[in-house]
């Protein structure tokens, strides 16, 4: 039966016009199911956020800045670095959905569920083991997410046309952040209402549940196969093509350089919550409430930035994001009391929203569809190396100096990245039309 069903499927979609017709016919369906995917994902993410929840959790076991820096290290490097190494796999896969659905269940979703039994079994009996398990499970989740992300981005690029993509991401993330605000509020209540570690057990359980619901909605996406066959080349030959690709795309190279600088400026982001907890001896529930401010920032920003991106391009979104990231660091440096950190995390939420929307979308507009996974991989992996080194460097700098020093150093580096992005990079949407042919 499976073979019988596949034959007409392949015959219909070998025609590019048929593929475009299928995409337009199923656009409403794909917008809905992928919006529901984003809604459920971000709602669940608020219960195990590496920005607030996981750092609050792990500070129960250690105060070492280098160990604490592993959480932001994994949330960036683990997420970004694997992408170039999976881009060849994505290019050769005709139906991209198989990667985030079939492989994503085990690589990205399963480790979140395992936080629940690990926390129940080892938090009180073996805190050192729980520290190691927290790092290992989050590494599994982050690296797994990075491994399947190019496939997910390429699937979205196929089934959601450019003309509505910015609004799609904006509305989807707005809905997700709405759920995230509720989730952050529930997590804050749980951490105050239940004795440690049961508040975290319930938070991780809800996070895992919404994470699996997100996966279910994602699996409902209707995606046609690629109309072209990618030439099969060896892995060595594939990587040999990258220097030529970079030489032929100088604007893309300048974009990557700007993102490397901005990524390195993230050395302080993972230590904002740690500084607030240690400097003012904050209880878990108060510290977790910063997640509400962070998520409100994302919710407010997403629809506005999505609307702006459809009209002005994603480069402007990344510039706004970089500027607000610098502002958050300066407010943290000047904060006389912990209430100022609600503004810090609000700004960080807007910053994260713009960076996410801009970075996952702008790479799609630098290349032709058949080479797009490689461009996406390069745009994420190379800055990902800097993003991975940054919190480790920040942890070392904290040991040698103090957290406020990291905030100022990060702000200065962030300003350098903003200057590079604003004056050296051209918006690819408005230059690509004369250089490349985009089918979407």
N, C-alpha and C positions, 0 to 999 in steps of 0.2 A: 504493500500500500504506500509506503514511504517513497519508493522509486516512482510509482505512478504519479504521485502528487508533485514530485520534483520536476518532471519533464516539462509540463506546461509552464511552470514557474520560470524555468531557465529560458525557454523559448520566447516567452513574452518580454523578458527584461534584457535580452541581448540587444534590443533596439533602444538607443539612447532616448529617443522620443517617448518610447513606452515607459522608460524609467522615470522621466520627468512627469509624465501623466500620472504614474502611480504615486509619486511623491506628493503631487498636488492633491490627488484624490484622498490620500490618507493624512494630509497635513493636520487637519483638525484633531484626528485621533492621536497622532504623535505628539502634538502640542499638549493635549490633555494628559496622556499617560506619563510623559516626561516631566510635566509640571507636577504631577502627583508624586513621581519619583523624587524630584527635588524637595518637595514639601516634606515628605516622610524622612528623607535623608537628613535634612538640616534640623528637623525636629529631634531626631534621634541623636544627632551629633552634639546637640546642646547638653546631653547627659554625660558625655565623656570627652568634652572639649579639651584639647591640649593647651588652649589659651588660659583656661581657668580651672576646670574640674580636675584634670589629671595632675597639674602642679600642686593644687591644694591637697590632693590625695597623697602624693609622694612626699610632701613635706612632713608627713607624720613619721616617715622612716629615715629621712636624711636632711641635712642642711647644707651639704657640700654643693657649691655652685656648679662644679663640673658635672656631677651626677644629675643635678636638676637641669642642666643645659642639654642633657640627652633628649628630653621631651621635645623642646623646640627644634633640636637638631633633626630628630626623626620626622617631625611633622613637616619639615621642609625638604631636607636632603632625601629622606626615605621616599617622599612623595614625588620629587622631581627628577632625581638622578636616573632611576631605571628607565625613563621614557625613551631615550635615544636607543637603548639596547632592545627595546621591544618594537621600535618603529618599522623595522624590516618585516617582522612578523605581521604587523598590522597591514602594511602595504600589500602583502601577498594574500591576505584573508579577504575573500570576496564579500562576505557578510560580516561586517565589523561587530555587530551586536553579540556574536558568539563569544567575543573576548570578555566584555564586562559582565555578561550574564553567566555563561558556562564556567569560565575561570574565576570571575570575580567573586562568586559565592564562596569559594575556598580561600582565595588569596586576600580578599578584603573584608568580607562579612563575618566569616566564622570566628576570627580571633576576638572580635568585639563581644560575641556571646560567651567566650571562654573567660572573660574578665569576671563574670558572676561566680562560677564555682571557685576560681582562684582566690577571689577576695574572701569568700566564705571560709575556705579551708586554711589559708595561710597567713592572713593579716595578723591575727593574734598569736598563732603558734610559731611562726617563723618570719618575722618582719624583713630580714635580709633576703630571704627567698622571695617574699612578696615584692620587694623592690626590683629584684632581677626579673620576676615574671611580668611586672608592669612594663618594664623596658622592653622585654622580649615580645610580649603580646602586641604592644603598640608598634614595635618595629615590624612585626609580621603584617599588621593592618596597614601601616603607612607604605611600606615597600610594595605590598600587594596592590594597594590602591594606585601607586605610581606605575606598576607594571601593566595595569589594565586601562589606565587613563587615556592613553593615545587612542586605543580602540573606541572608548566611549566618545571622545572628542570627534573622532572621524565619523562615527555613527551619527552624532548630532549634526555635523557639517553636511552629511548626505541628506538627512530627512528634514532638517529645519533650514529653509533658504535664508540667505544673507539678509534679505529685506525685512525679515521679522525676527532675526536671531537675537539682536540686542534686547528687544522688548520681551522675547521669550525668556532670556536669562534674567532680565530685570524682574518680571512678574513672578517667575518661578522662585527666584531667591527671596523676593518679597514675601511670598506665601510661606516659604521655608523658614524665613526669619520670624514671621508671625508665630509659627509653631515653635520656633526656637525661643522666643520670648516667654511663651507659656511653659516650655520645657525648662528654661533657666529658672523661672519662678518656682516650678515644682521641685527642681533639684535643690534650690536654696532652702525651701521648706523642709525637704527630706533630711538635709544635712543638719538642720536645727532640731527636727522632731525626733530623729532616731539616734541612738547612741552609735558611736563609731565602732565598727565599720558598716553597720546596717544601712545607714543613709546612702552610702556609696554602692552597696549591693543593689538596692532598689533603683538607683540612678543608672547603673550599668545595665540592669535588666531591661529597663524601659528603652535605653539607647539601643540595645541589641534587638529588641522587638521592632522598633521603628526602622532600624537598619534593614531587617529582613522584609518588612513591608515595602520599603523603597525598592529593594531588589525585585520583588514581585511586579510592581508597576513598570520597572525598566524592562522586564521580560516581555511585556505586551507591545513593545515598539514594533512597528511594521517597516522593515527596511528591505529594499531591493538589492540584489547582488550588484557588484561593480560591473560596468559594461566592457571593461578592458582587462586584459591579462597582463599583470606585472611581470616583466622579464625576470626569470629566476637566475640570480647570481649568487656566488658564494658570499659568506659573511665578510671575508677579507676584502673582496672586490667591492662590496657594498660600502664599507667604511672608507675605501680609497676614493670613492666618488665625493665624499663630504668636503675635502679641501677645494675641489673645483666648484662645488655648489656654493660654498661661501665666497669664493673669489668672484663668482658671477652675480652675487647679490650683496653689494656693499652696504646698502641701506639696512638689510637684515642683520649684517654683522654689527653695524653701529647700534642697532636695537639690542642685540644680545649683550654688547659691552655695557650699555646703560642699565640693563637688567642685572648684570653681574654686580655693578656698583650698588644698586638699590637693594639687591638681595643681601649683600654684606652689611648694609645698614640695619638689617634685622637682628643684629647681634643682641640687642637689648629687649626685644619683644617678649621673649619667654621669661624674662626676669622681672617684668613689671609687677606681676602678682606676687612673686616671691619677695620682692622688696617691700611691698605694702604689708604682707603678712608679718615679716620679720621686724620691720621698722616700727609698726604700731601694734604688734601682737594681736592680730585680728583673729576672731573665731572663724570656724569653717563657714558658717552660714553667712556671715558678713562678707567674707572674701568671695564666696560663690555668687553673691548678689551682683558683683561686677559683671558677671556673665549676662545679666539682664540688660545692663547698659550697653555692653558690647553687641548684643543681638539686636537691640533697638536701633543702634547705629547702622547695622547691616540692613535691617528692614526698611528704614527710612531712605537709605541710599540706593537700594537696588532698583526700584522702578524709575527713579529720576535718572540714574546713571545709564540704565538700559535705554531709556528714551533718548538721552543725549548721545549715546553711542551710535544709534541708528542714523542720526543726523550729522554728527561731527566726527565719527570714527573712534576707535579704541585708544589711540595715542593720548588724546585729551583726558580720557578716563584714567589712564595710568599716571598722568601728570598730576591730576587732582588727588589721586590716591597717595602719591609720593609726598605731596605738600602736607596733607593731613596727617600722614605718618610722622613727619617732622614735628608738626604742632603737638601731637600726642606726647612725644618725648620731652618737649620743652615744658608742657604742663606737668608731667611727672617730676621733672627736675625741680620745678618751682613749688610743688604741692606742699602746703604747710600742715595739712591734715588728710586723713584717708578719704574724706568725702570728695576731694578733688579728683580722686581716681575714677569716680563715675564718669567725669568728663574725659579722662584719659582713655577709658575703655570704650566710650561712645565714639571718640575719634578713631580709635583703633578698629572699631567695627566698620565705620565708613571706609577707612583705609583698606581693610581686608576685603570688603565687598568690591571696591573699585579694582584692586589688584587681581582678584579672582576673575571678575568679569572681563577685564582688559587683557590679562595674560593668556587666558584660555581661548580668547576669540581673535586677538590680533594676529596670532601665528597662522590662523586659517586663511588670512588674506595676503600672505606674502608669496604664495606658490600656486602652481597648478594642482588640481585634485589628485593626480597620480603620484605627486611628490609630497603631498601635504603631511602625511605622517612623519616623514623625515624632518620637515621644517618644524613641526610641533615638538618632536623629540629634541631637536637642537635648542629650540627656544626655551624649553623647560629644563633639560639636563644640565646645560652649561651654567646657567644661573643657579641651578640646584646645588652645584658643587660649592659655590660661594655661600649659598644659604645654609649648607651643611656645616661649613667651617665656621661661619659667623657666631653661632651660639657657643661653640666650644672655645673660640677666642674670647667671647664675652665672659664665659665662666672663669677663664684664666685671668682676665683683666679684673673681674670682681674680686678674686682672691688677692691680687696685687694692689688694688686701689679700693674702689667702692662701687656700688650700683649707680649712684648719680653720675659718676665719671663715665660709665658705659652709656648712659642716656645722652650725654653731650657728644661723645665720640660718634655714636650712632646717628645723631641729628646732623652732624657735619658731613658724614659720609653720605647720608640720604640727600642732602642738598647737592652734593657733587653729582649724584645719580640723576637728580631732577634736571640739573643744568645739561648733562649729557643727553638725556632723553628729549628735552625741549628744543635744543638748538642743533643737535646732530642728526636726529632721526626724522624722516619724512613720513607722514601718514600713509601707510601702504594702500589704503582703499582708494585714494585719489591719485596715486602714482602707478598702481598696478594695472590700471586699464590699458595703459599704453605699453606695458611690458609683458603681461601674462594674460591668458584667457581663462576666466573663471566661469565654470558652468553653472554655478549657483548664485 
